[in-house]
Amino acid sequence: MANIRSSEKDIRKTAKRTAANQSVKSRIRTLRKKVLSAIEKGDAAAANTSLSEFSAATDKASKTKVLHKNTSSRLKSRLALKVGALTKKA
């Protein structure tokens, strides 16, 4: 345990930031599952709207450095390919 006041404050700040980052990551995972479930059901319209929502969330997360920008791009790209294939098929 830290003895210095500034170190104690740093610990509190880190805990706060960690909780906020975990919340953002959890939301991204949930949105990703939402897109994948729409793809499984074959609902192209729902998949497109969910993909849009997911893309916005990952962009915001990468802007605030919760996610690396390449990670965000990779996730969006993979889902966009799946949604595109679904749209072509329908």
PAVODREN-64775 format. One record per atom (N, C-alpha, C, O): atom name; x, y, z. Coordinates in pm, whole numbers. Atoms other than C-alpha are relative to their C-alpha. Layout:
N
atom,u,v,w
CA,X,Y,Z $
...
% end
This chain:
90
atom,u,v,w
N,85,-118,0 $
CA,0,0,0 $
C,89,124,0 $
O,193,128,66 $
N,-78,-123,13 $
CA,125,346,-87 $
C,-6,82,129 $
O,-108,84,198 $
N,-6,-86,-118 $
CA,235,581,189 $
C,-7,147,-36 $
O,-38,231,49 $
N,-6,-139,42 $
CA,263,899,-13 $
C,-138,41,-53 $
O,-204,-35,-123 $
N,133,-46,36 $
CA,-51,1108,-68 $
C,-21,0,-151 $
O,-127,-39,-199 $
N,15,-4,145 $
CA,13,1155,-438 $
C,-12,-141,-58 $
O,-85,-163,-155 $
N,11,139,45 $
CA,60,779,-481 $
C,-138,-56,31 $
O,-194,-131,-49 $
N,134,45,-35 $
CA,-266,714,-300 $
C,-102,56,-99 $
O,-195,-14,-140 $
N,90,-62,98 $
CA,-439,957,-534 $
C,14,-68,-136 $
O,-85,-91,-205 $
N,-24,69,126 $
CA,-277,788,-834 $
C,-74,-134,-3 $
O,-129,-173,-106 $
N,69,128,-9 $
CA,-420,456,-716 $
C,-151,19,-20 $
O,-216,-59,-89 $
N,143,-29,16 $
CA,-769,608,-690 $
C,-32,35,-146 $
O,-132,-11,-201 $
N,22,-39,140 $
CA,-738,763,-1036 $
C,5,-120,-94 $
O,-77,-134,-185 $
N,-15,120,83 $
CA,-621,436,-1188 $
C,-123,-89,11 $
O,-171,-144,-89 $
N,119,83,-21 $
CA,-914,249,-1035 $
C,-120,57,-75 $
O,-198,-17,-135 $
N,111,-67,70 $
CA,-1159,505,-1176 $
C,11,-20,-150 $
O,-87,-53,-217 $
N,-21,13,145 $
CA,-1007,493,-1523 $
C,-21,-144,-45 $
O,-80,-168,-150 $
N,15,141,34 $
CA,-996,113,-1522 $
C,-148,-37,-9 $
O,-189,-107,-101 $
N,143,29,1 $
CA,-1365,95,-1436 $
C,-67,60,-124 $
O,-151,-5,-186 $
N,59,-65,118 $
CA,-1453,341,-1713 $
C,39,-75,-127 $
O,-45,-96,-214 $
N,-47,71,119 $
CA,-1241,155,-1969 $
C,-68,-136,-12 $
O,-103,-179,-122 $
N,65,130,2 $
CA,-1392,-180,-1871 $
C,-144,14,-46 $
O,-197,-72,-117 $
N,138,-25,40 $
CA,-1738,-33,-1916 $
C,-9,18,-152 $
O,-99,-37,-216 $
N,-2,-23,144 $
CA,-1653,85,-2268 $
C,26,-131,-75 $
O,-42,-160,-173 $
N,-32,126,66 $
CA,-1498,-250,-2363 $
C,-118,-98,7 $
O,-144,-171,-89 $
N,116,87,-16 $
CA,-1802,-435,-2229 $
C,-109,39,-98 $
O,-173,-46,-158 $
N,101,-49,95 $
CA,-2033,-217,-2437 $
C,36,-41,-143 $
O,-51,-79,-221 $
N,-45,37,134 $
CA,-1825,-287,-2747 $
C,-24,-149,-24 $
O,-71,-188,-132 $
N,24,144,14 $
CA,-1841,-663,-2686 $
C,-149,-29,-19 $
O,-186,-114,-100 $
N,144,19,10 $
CA,-2219,-640,-2641 $
C,-51,40,-139 $
O,-131,-32,-199 $
N,42,-45,133 $
CA,-2264,-441,-2962 $
C,47,-96,-108 $
O,-24,-119,-206 $
N,-52,96,97 $
CA,-2046,-690,-3150 $
C,-88,-124,-3 $
O,-119,-176,-110 $
N,88,117,-7 $
CA,-2261,-979,-3028 $
C,-135,29,-65 $
O,-196,-59,-126 $
N,127,-40,59 $
CA,-2569,-786,-3138 $
C,7,-8,-154 $
O,-86,-55,-218 $
N,-19,7,145 $
CA,-2432,-756,-3493 $
C,7,-147,-44 $
O,-58,-186,-141 $
N,-14,141,37 $
CA,-2333,-1124,-3502 $
C,-131,-76,9 $
O,-158,-164,-74 $
N,128,69,-11 $
CA,-2674,-1238,-3382 $
C,-94,40,-113 $
O,-172,-42,-161 $
N,82,-44,114 $
CA,-2845,-1028,-3651 $
C,46,-70,-127 $
O,-37,-104,-212 $
N,-53,71,117 $
CA,-2616,-1190,-3910 $
C,-47,-145,2 $
O,-88,-199,-101 $
N,45,140,-12 $
CA,-2703,-1538,-3779 $
C,-146,-16,-36 $
O,-186,-114,-99 $
N,143,7,30 $
CA,-3074,-1462,-3805 $
C,-28,32,-146 $
O,-136,2,-197 $
N,19,-34,140 $
CA,-3023,-1335,-4159 $
C,-71,133,-21 $
O,-119,160,-131 $
N,68,-130,7 $
CA,-3168,-991,-4084 $
C,100,108,-42 $
O,174,161,41 $
N,-98,-94,55 $
CA,-2969,-758,-4310 $
C,-21,142,53 $
O,76,213,80 $
N,28,-136,-46 $
CA,-3143,-438,-4197 $
C,48,20,143 $
O,112,120,175 $
N,-43,-9,-139 $
CA,-3082,-505,-3829 $
C,152,-7,10 $
O,213,61,93 $
N,-146,13,-1 $
CA,-2724,-607,-3903 $
C,66,131,-39 $
O,166,171,20 $
N,-55,-128,43 $
CA,-2659,-279,-4085 $
C,-10,106,108 $
O,86,180,131 $
N,15,-102,-105 $
CA,-2799,-63,-3807 $
C,89,-32,119 $
O,149,58,179 $
N,-86,41,-111 $
CA,-2614,-264,-3543 $
C,147,26,-33 $
O,224,66,54 $
N,-138,-24,43 $
CA,-2292,-238,-3744 $
C,34,148,11 $
O,144,184,52 $
N,-21,-144,-9 $
CA,-2330,139,-3761 $
C,22,43,145 $
O,111,123,175 $
N,-12,-30,-143 $
CA,-2377,159,-3385 $
C,134,-52,56 $
O,201,16,133 $
N,-126,60,-42 $
CA,-2080,-73,-3329 $
C,119,82,-49 $
O,213,106,26 $
N,-110,-78,58 $
CA,-1857,130,-3562 $
C,19,131,75 $
O,132,172,103 $
N,-8,-127,-74 $
CA,-1939,453,-3381 $
C,64,-21,138 $
O,147,58,182 $
N,-54,28,-134 $
CA,-1861,296,-3043 $
C,149,-32,-6 $
O,225,14,80 $
N,-142,34,8 $
CA,-1527,152,-3156 $
C,83,121,-41 $
O,196,137,5 $
N,-72,-123,36 $
CA,-1428,481,-3320 $
C,21,89,122 $
O,130,144,142 $
N,-11,-82,-121 $
CA,-1499,664,-2997 $
C,101,-60,97 $
O,179,12,160 $
N,-93,67,-91 $
CA,-1307,404,-2796 $
C,144,16,-47 $
O,235,32,34 $
N,-137,-16,50 $
CA,-1005,431,-3024 $
C,44,145,10 $
O,163,173,28 $
N,-34,-142,-12 $
CA,-1021,810,-3013 $
C,45,33,143 $
O,135,115,163 $
N,-36,-22,-140 $
CA,-1004,801,-2633 $
C,107,-97,49 $
O,139,-103,167 $
N,-110,94,-25 $
CA,-731,532,-2654 $
C,-36,-115,95 $
O,50,-170,163 $
N,40,120,-72 $
CA,-936,261,-2485 $
C,37,-121,-85 $
O,82,-223,-34 $
N,-42,101,97 $
CA,-877,52,-2798 $
C,106,61,-91 $
O,106,182,-114 $
N,-95,-47,99 $
CA,-588,76,-3039 $
C,-75,22,-131 $
O,-170,-50,-160 $
N,74,-33,122 $
CA,-695,229,-3370 $
C,-1,-115,-100 $
O,-100,-134,-171 $
N,-3,113,92 $
CA,-586,-77,-3567 $
C,-95,-111,46 $
O,-155,-181,-36 $
N,94,99,-53 $
CA,-789,-303,-3337 $
C,-141,39,-39 $
O,-220,-45,-82 $
N,131,-51,37 $
CA,-1092,-87,-3398 $
C,-27,-25,-148 $
O,-134,-72,-186 $
N,15,18,145 $
CA,-1038,-97,-3773 $
C,-18,-147,-36 $
O,-101,-181,-120 $
N,8,144,28 $
CA,-987,-474,-3775 $
C,-138,-55,36 $
O,-198,-129,-42 $
N,131,49,-43 $
CA,-1305,-541,-3579 $
C,-110,48,-94 $
O,-198,-29,-132 $
N,101,-56,90 $
CA,-1511,-310,-3799 $
C,7,-67,-138 $
O,-96,-98,-197 $
N,-18,59,132 $
CA,-1366,-456,-4118 $
C,-56,-142,-7 $
O,-126,-177,-101 $
N,46,138,0 $
CA,-1438,-816,-4026 $
C,-152,-9,6 $
O,-214,-90,-63 $
N,146,2,-7 $
CA,-1796,-741,-3930 $
C,-63,55,-128 $
O,-166,6,-173 $
N,53,-60,123 $
CA,-1849,-524,-4238 $
C,1,-102,-114 $
O,-92,-105,-195 $
N,-5,105,101 $
CA,-1740,-814,-4460 $
C,-115,-99,17 $
O,-178,-140,-81 $
N,108,94,-25 $
CA,-1990,-1045,-4294 $
C,-136,61,-32 $
O,-223,-5,-89 $
N,127,-67,30 $
CA,-2271,-791,-4319 $
C,-16,20,-150 $
O,-125,5,-204 $
N,4,-15,145 $
CA,-2181,-724,-4681 $
C,-38,-128,-71 $
O,-116,-126,-166 $
N,33,131,59 $
CA,-2197,-1092,-4765 $
C,-147,-32,21 $
O,-213,-87,-67 $
N,142,24,-32 $
CA,-2537,-1113,-4594 $
C,-88,86,-90 $
O,-192,40,-138 $
N,79,-91,82 $
CA,-2664,-812,-4789 $
C,-2,-48,-146 $
O,-105,-40,-212 $
N,-7,53,137 $
CA,-2545,-961,-5122 $
C,-91,-121,-17 $
O,-162,-137,-117 $
N,78,124,5 $
CA,-2710,-1292,-5042 $
C,-150,29,-1 $
O,-227,-41,-66 $
N,143,-30,-14 $
CA,-3043,-1130,-4956 $
C,-58,71,-119 $
O,-177,102,-120 $
% end
